[in-house]
């Protein structure tokens, strides 16, 4: 089912006309209401009146994650405080968090976008949606919730965790659609098998999975284990949350909700706009958001745009599944991790040097992270228990910095590979292609 | 009086022990006693050698992490109850042994025990007070 045929099946000309009008209105609004944008536009020599066609979009300066951090907490809000009705935030484990503020209209639009996503997964007002994304500052739980309610479906607000209960509810309530991170879905699927649940006894028919990178193999495995179609959903707290784009039943890429988001692909080195089909960094603009419009946000996510016809009938542009990042950010167990955070934690410990290496793997379905640290005479002991204690100390330090547990292993000095004098910091053995 | 043991960090990888031993052998260092502690990830090679300075230099050249630790070396009767009587002395004073290893030499009737105690001074005092036969670096060189 197509939730909003008018918006999702618009012909290209009409759509671009609408996007231009919305874009013009948006840059004018932020220029007048948000000092950050006025300053940024002025410095770049851009004036809202310069936006005459969509080709002029490339003249507008980018907004970066650093900009949003600097504006912490409410610096980018474009409406008076009393119009903000909901706030979400990134975890802040990678530094200053980014806060996102929503007006009633923004929440309605969010609900509209995730309702379209649920419809793409075959949901309707009769569906029972087991929402196992975390509820809280994280956008996952509430994003799906808004959509389920907009649709009139039944939302089961499970949030994440408590696997035994998840499985029981899944069976007892006969949930139709599961929404969570793909790795948690896999964990649930495996737990179902282990706990001896009969696949016949659950009635899931679709899953909407996102908030982390995953592979086609993982999709096939989830589809088989749970007897579902698995739909990739994309979004980011900075722009809204999940629902920016989602896969329909044909799984030919994620349909972007173009009446609310304007996507571009750029060369992350030069900043130049790339053609459809070319891989590059995704840049997104909030066309309709009131509370905190974000203009030309550099997502750092690598993808490509496709405009060829999708058999589903939707005309919205599609993006490929995310296959990487243009910066060194790692997403581990759904959490954003920068190697620099790990380095900072290591350097806080006396006797340790910056000679470390991060190994990320996904032996089965869950990410694992191992940090190898080179020993030095200062940290080495003749007693095994002291070395192990020391490893645990480093692990705790890193964990408190990045928010997820790590395994620390001491290795011999100068044993970690270096290329051109610079150590290779990250080995990511997970495969997302 | 004090004897310094060398401790070497070894990754649990093929050829690591050989590489360390080879480095010392090339430098003309004689290994008097050794023991290895190991976990699934790595090992700690503990050594009493003829010439610490040369051994450390040779090991460091091969990028090994080396550390010197004070250990107590005691001669005990090479007969039943020999080690036990020494441990009793420590036990009476509530002194914990971190680890120990032993070896024998053809030049003495006694078995030689290398003991690591958390507080070196306390250990030495307790053993001395009980008239244990503490061996010095020089004594070891004779063996």
Interface residues (C-beta under 8 A of the other chain):
Chain A: X375 X376 X377 X380 X381 X382 X383 X384 X387 X388 X409 X410 X411 X412 X413 X414 X415
Chain B: X5 X7 X9 X10 X11 X37 X38 X39 X41 X42 X44 X46 X63 X64 X65 X66 X67 X69 X98 X99 X116
